[in-house]
Amino acid sequence: MSSAGDGGDGVAADEVVLEITDSSSHSTTSTPPPPPIPVSALAAPLPSPTVAVRADRSRLIESSSYFRALLGGSFSESGSGYVQISCNLDAAVQVLRYLFEPPAITHENFLPLLEGALFLAVENLLVDCERWFRAMGSHSSFMLVPLDFIIEVWYFAQTHGVNFVQDVCPGYLAQNFVQVISSRSIARIPYDLLCSTIECPHLTVDSEKQLCEAILFWLSARIRPYEQLVPNSADSQLFLLSKVRVCLLPLGCAAGIKRNWVEFGNSAVCMILNLLKDSLQALLGTDADDSLNSYRIRITEYSKKIVLSGCPQLTTEFLYISVLPTDLDAIFKRRLASSYSQGHSGSFSLYVELVKKAKTVSFPNVHMVDLSKCPNLHFGAAIDWLTLAFPELRTFRASHCLLFQFEDLQYLLLTCPWIKEVDLSIDLSIILPKYLIISSRFEARSEMNRNMSSYYKQSPYRKPIYPVFSKVSKLTLEGRNDITDNNLAEISMLDKSLCYINIKHCTLLTDDGISKLLLNCTKIHSMVLSYTSFGNQSIQTLCSLDYLDPFDSFPYHKDEGPYAMASRLQELHLEGCKGICCAGMSQLVSNLNIVKSLCLRQTSLTDGALCSFVGSSLEYLDISETVVSMVSLAPIIRRSSNLCCLKTTGCRNLLSEHGEVQSVNGNKYGSFLQEITSTCCLEDVELGWAFCPVRIDDLIPSFSKVRKMTVGLGTTIPENILHALPEICPFLESLVLRFQVISNSVLRNLLESSMNLQVLCLQYCLGNLTSFGFQTKAPALSILRLQWVTPWMTNDDLTILTHNCNLVELCLSGCKLLDSSSQEIITSGWPNLTCLHLEECGQITVVGISSIFNCKALEDVLLRHTGRGIGRTIITDAIRELPLLRQLALDLCDASEGGYDTPKNPEGKMMRSVRMSRCKSAKSCFDPRVDVSSSSKPVHKETIVLEWTSKQLRTTVVEERL
């Protein structure tokens, strides 16, 4: 509203005083009008709810239809020098500032400007607001404005009919959806805006899992606490869930949905399992005119990452469908049908023909593709897909893809020379050199040659890596114990680019082979060589003064002569490398000048060798299971101000005041606890011997940033320290306690107060723990290992646990009161389990393990002494029923028919190892004439290990329980 006032005296003819009262003010008291101020003073805090502003009459009439009618028309105010207006005070002030001293439009003043422009009819401002908003909406590199701002503007636009806002918002949120998901305000997004965003063709997510979890989170936040989680009861919920492309969900995600969204989760799991049976037939079974959108991976011009990890149902057809133009889907489908009917689906010729006839869509913004745990892909054809669709790809991950062979790596480097990082890691072999092997035999994986030979014959696979073009700087081959020295020699042709290599547990490699790699690839500055034959020959290569690189990027080498390669290493992990002598270790350590990450766990490291270390850049140090003492460790701790990870478990000599050598230069050192608390600000610790805190103040503030903590044998943490851990370590995410004394009060306080605690492992702990300790909510807890600490656990206790935490890993040992009903409790309570270890747990498997097969996402299963009811075909059944299963451990004591059948060529392509332990009675060990009773304690005698690599099956009998 507006009206003429009587305060116009003293106002120049070309000016008008606007008395603006905030329309939201409900004050009824009459107060004298404030003195007029110029527009330039509006930047200061305003005397709300009323302000009087002196402004140029002509500028107002010229810029605003509202003022043109009010001040230049036939209204009574037209000739007045004082006009009263009631509106949004902030909006009016922003508009006046814009008219006379235009500010830059930002998300902080946009809404007041838009509201004021609409109320005061400022046409130019409306145009500027629309221009700014559309420009803002065109940016996709990151969210330029907070999500709360978009939500607020959306509500305002709906109320006032601002069409351009409703045009821009869905597309902006769609192309920035990855950032939207991370915002806490996602639950506040209006239903219609969320629907429009999801339906937008520019919807960009890293994976279908991201979209699904975002929708479920939004739905859960909108359901009142007293309502049951039945998403199918409302049309809106059904509509949102129908937008999820279920066939592209990771199997683990689909299984986890069943915990709270039973019907939708079951439907998703069933669809994925049906695709696993015959994905190509499912594609061909769609309607002839179907665009196959539900099978297309979401890739847009704004995509930066494509994450398909954990999708065993995916085949190469899914990949190509996603990068072909939509109008070619029918052609593609007919070609698939023809190829399928001829019995060579997925053949190389199919893709060659399609590439010739159709121009695939390219996505230059995609820099990372993750195909981990996708065993049913044809990797040769998948590499061609990478080449066609992602010309700027920098990172490729295919971890836990056992059938990805070295030849595939060669082809990848040939066809995608621009890739810089490759991760092909698999599970580590469980057979270590320290174990006594009774027998071993090998069998070729015959099905490999049949499936892939047709592709290899028609592709340039056998060419060597061409070093001029390949730019790979980081290569991870962890666990691939079929990699040979010859393979490593081919990798060494990456001498111009390779900086990081991880060959942990590549047991076929020799010291000579590793040494030759180091001779060629002199740019390497980071190496993970744990459990390899790395030894004295490789050390001589690293420490020889033979390197002189004119392109050296290290500034302190520019004016120097030849240097030792070891002197430029930044990361070196040698855990379990037993081929290093004491002299070699001293030589190596003395040359590590700038190393930041150093792991010498389970090596020949001594005080003499560690005292020769002169570096001061350490951030990560692992010397566990060595004989070092404080004589050598204390100086390193003092020099390493950036040390954030320290692991010393099993170092008994840390308690000793006298080591192998005397302290250097007579320097004195304190106790282990004094040294780490006076110098370090740790984030990851594994401690045992010599770690003896007494007072809470002993660990503050040096432990205030700890996220991972392991306390093992050699110390007993007092109860007052354990009880105060949430206060000492407020960011604690993982806690492992071995051989400690823990009470109910300590446990409950941990679960209730450590809001970030995700991993809790209690192993061989004493104390008066009861079920009461676990009767509290721990929503963040996802991994729980209780080994020989809860013998009282019953099915009721298990049920309580399922209600209080959402686990993906569960390990129980010594829970002898559990029975066959426990299976159903575990699998229904935690349907998304990936790891399940049950040992000495009563009679859980006495009637079989059918319920365990309901956890379709299981990757690691251990069942030992859990009831004699496991059938002969358990291995074949497990591989068939659990598509992601990689490791299976059994005990012949639990076999209902005396043993297990071992498949030569398993159906599954994920299986890495099967262990079968054989036991003998403790009584029969000493007196074979004594009958073995049912109460005799079983003692593990040996383990039969079936271990698959990319090319063969190795069957080993080890005189050890593995």
HULINBEL-V99644 format. One record per backbone hydrogen bond with DSSP energy under -0.5 kcal/mol. CO is the residue of the C=O (numbers start at 1). NH is the residue of the N-H. If there is no record, write none. Layout:
# HULINBEL-V99644
<<CO;NH> <CO;NH>>
This chain:
# HULINBEL-V99644
<<1;86> <3;84> <8;11> <12;15> <14;57> <14;58> <16;18> <16;55> <17;19> <17;83> <18;20> <18;53> <19;21> <19;85> <20;51> <21;87> <22;25> <29;31> <37;54> <38;41> <39;42> <40;43> <41;44> <46;48> <47;50> <49;22> <51;20> <52;37> <53;18> <53;55> <54;39> <55;16> <56;60> <57;61> <58;62> <59;63> <60;64> <64;68> <65;69> <66;70> <67;71> <67;72> <68;72> <69;73> <69;75> <75;78> <76;79> <77;80> <81;17> <82;5> <83;19> <84;3> <85;21> <85;87> <87;23> <87;89> <88;92> <89;93> <90;94> <91;95> <92;96> <93;97> <94;98> <95;99> <96;100> <97;101> <106;109> <106;110> <109;113> <110;114> <111;115> <112;116> <113;117> <114;118> <115;119> <116;120> <117;121> <117;122> <120;66> <120;67> <121;65> <121;123> <122;126> <123;127> <124;128> <125;129> <126;130> <127;131> <128;132> <129;133> <130;134> <131;135> <132;136> <133;137> <134;138> <135;138> <136;139> <142;144> <146;150> <147;151> <148;152> <149;153> <150;154> <151;155> <152;156> <153;157> <154;158> <155;159> <156;160> <157;161> <157;162> <161;163> <162;166> <163;167> <164;168> <165;169> <167;171> <168;172> <169;173> <170;174> <171;175> <172;176> <174;177> <174;204> <176;179> <176;180> <177;181> <178;182> <180;183> <183;186> <184;187> <185;188> <186;189> <190;194> <191;195> <192;196> <193;197> <194;198> <195;199> <196;200> <197;200> <200;203> <203;205> <206;307> <207;210> <207;211> <208;212> <209;213> <210;214> <211;215> <212;216> <213;217> <214;218> <215;219> <216;220> <217;221> <218;222> <219;223> <220;223> <224;227> <228;230> <229;231> <230;233> <231;234> <234;238> <235;239> <236;240> <237;241> <238;242> <239;243> <240;243> <241;244> <244;246> <245;248> <246;249> <250;254> <251;255> <252;256> <253;257> <254;258> <255;258> <256;259> <257;260> <257;261> <261;265> <262;266> <263;267> <264;268> <265;269> <266;270> <267;271> <268;272> <269;273> <270;274> <271;275> <272;276> <273;277> <274;278> <275;279> <278;282> <279;283> <280;284> <281;285> <283;286> <287;290> <292;295> <293;296> <297;299> <300;303> <304;367> <304;368> <306;308> <306;370> <308;311> <310;251> <310;312> <311;314> <315;318> <315;319> <316;320> <317;321> <318;297> <318;322> <319;323> <320;323> <320;324> <323;361> <325;328> <326;329> <328;332> <329;333> <330;334> <331;335> <332;336> <333;337> <334;338> <335;339> <336;340> <337;341> <338;342> <339;344> <340;343> <344;347> <347;351> <348;352> <349;353> <350;354> <351;355> <352;356> <353;357> <354;358> <358;360> <363;366> <365;367> <367;394> <367;395> <368;306> <369;371> <369;397> <370;308> <371;374> <372;310> <372;311> <374;377> <377;379> <378;382> <379;383> <380;384> <381;385> <382;386> <383;387> <384;388> <385;389> <386;390> <389;363> <390;393> <394;420> <394;421> <395;369> <396;423> <397;371> <398;401> <399;373> <400;402> <401;404> <403;405> <405;409> <406;410> <407;411> <408;412> <409;413> <410;414> <411;415> <412;416> <416;419> <417;471> <420;473> <420;474> <421;396> <422;424> <422;476> <423;398> <425;400> <430;432> <432;435> <435;437> <436;438> <436;959> <439;957> <441;955> <443;953> <444;446> <445;448> <445;449> <446;450> <447;451> <448;452> <449;453> <452;455> <452;456> <453;457> <454;458> <455;458> <456;459> <456;461> <459;461> <460;463> <465;467> <466;469> <466;470> <473;499> <473;500> <474;422> <475;477> <475;502> <476;424> <477;480> <478;426> <479;481> <480;483> <484;488> <485;489> <486;490> <487;491> <488;492> <490;493> <491;494> <492;495> <494;497> <494;498> <499;525> <499;526> <500;475> <501;503> <501;528> <502;477> <503;506> <504;479> <505;507> <506;509> <509;533> <510;514> <511;515> <512;516> <513;517> <514;518> <515;519> <516;520> <517;521> <520;522> <521;524> <525;570> <525;571> <526;501> <527;529> <527;573> <528;503> <529;532> <530;505> <534;579> <535;539> <536;540> <537;541> <538;542> <539;543> <540;544> <542;566> <544;546> <544;565> <546;548> <547;563> <548;550> <549;552> <553;555> <554;557> <555;558> <557;560> <563;547> <564;567> <565;568> <566;569> <570;596> <570;597> <571;527> <572;574> <572;599> <573;529> <574;577> <575;531> <576;578> <577;580> <579;536> <579;581> <581;585> <582;586> <583;587> <584;588> <585;589> <586;590> <587;591> <588;591> <589;592> <591;593> <593;616> <596;619> <596;620> <597;572> <598;600> <598;622> <599;574> <600;603> <601;576> <605;627> <606;610> <607;611> <608;612> <609;612> <610;613> <619;644> <619;645> <620;598> <621;647> <622;600> <623;626> <624;602> <629;632> <629;633> <630;634> <632;636> <633;637> <634;638> <635;639> <636;640> <639;641> <640;643> <643;681> <644;683> <644;684> <645;621> <646;686> <647;623> <648;651> <649;625> <650;652> <651;654> <652;655> <653;630> <653;656> <656;630> <657;659> <661;659> <663;666> <664;667> <671;675> <672;676> <673;677> <674;678> <675;679> <676;680> <683;707> <683;708> <684;646> <685;710> <686;648> <687;712> <688;691> <689;688> <690;673> <690;692> <693;718> <695;698> <696;699> <697;700> <699;703> <701;704> <702;682> <703;706> <707;733> <707;734> <708;685> <709;736> <710;687> <711;738> <712;715> <713;689> <714;690> <718;721> <718;722> <719;723> <720;724> <722;725> <724;727> <724;728> <725;729> <729;732> <733;758> <733;759> <734;709> <735;761> <736;711> <737;763> <740;742> <740;766> <743;747> <744;748> <745;749> <746;750> <747;751> <748;752> <749;753> <750;754> <753;755> <754;757> <758;782> <758;783> <759;735> <760;785> <761;737> <761;763> <762;787> <763;739> <766;742> <770;773> <771;774> <772;775> <774;776> <778;781> <781;806> <782;808> <782;809> <783;760> <784;811> <785;762> <785;787> <786;788> <786;813> <787;764> <790;793> <794;798> <795;799> <796;800> <797;801> <798;802> <799;803> <800;804> <801;805> <804;778> <805;807> <808;834> <808;835> <809;784> <810;837> <811;786> <812;839> <813;788> <813;790> <814;816> <815;818> <818;843> <819;822> <820;823> <820;824> <821;825> <822;826> <823;827> <824;828> <825;829> <826;830> <830;833> <831;857> <834;859> <834;860> <835;810> <836;862> <837;812> <838;864> <839;814> <841;844> <843;846> <845;848> <849;853> <851;854> <852;855> <854;856> <855;858> <856;884> <859;886> <859;887> <860;836> <861;889> <862;838> <864;840> <866;845> <867;869> <870;896> <870;897> <871;874> <872;901> <873;877> <874;878> <875;879> <876;880> <877;881> <878;882> <881;883> <882;885> <886;912> <886;913> <887;861> <888;915> <889;863> <890;917> <891;894> <892;895> <894;869> <894;870> <895;898> <901;903> <912;948> <913;888> <914;946> <915;890> <916;944> <917;892> <918;941> <918;942> <920;939> <921;925> <923;926> <923;927> <927;930> <931;933> <933;936> <937;922> <939;920> <942;918> <943;945> <943;958> <944;916> <944;946> <945;947> <945;956> <946;914> <947;954> <951;445> <952;949> <953;443> <953;955> <954;947> <954;956> <955;441> <956;945> <956;958> <957;438> <957;439> <958;943> <958;960> <960;962>>
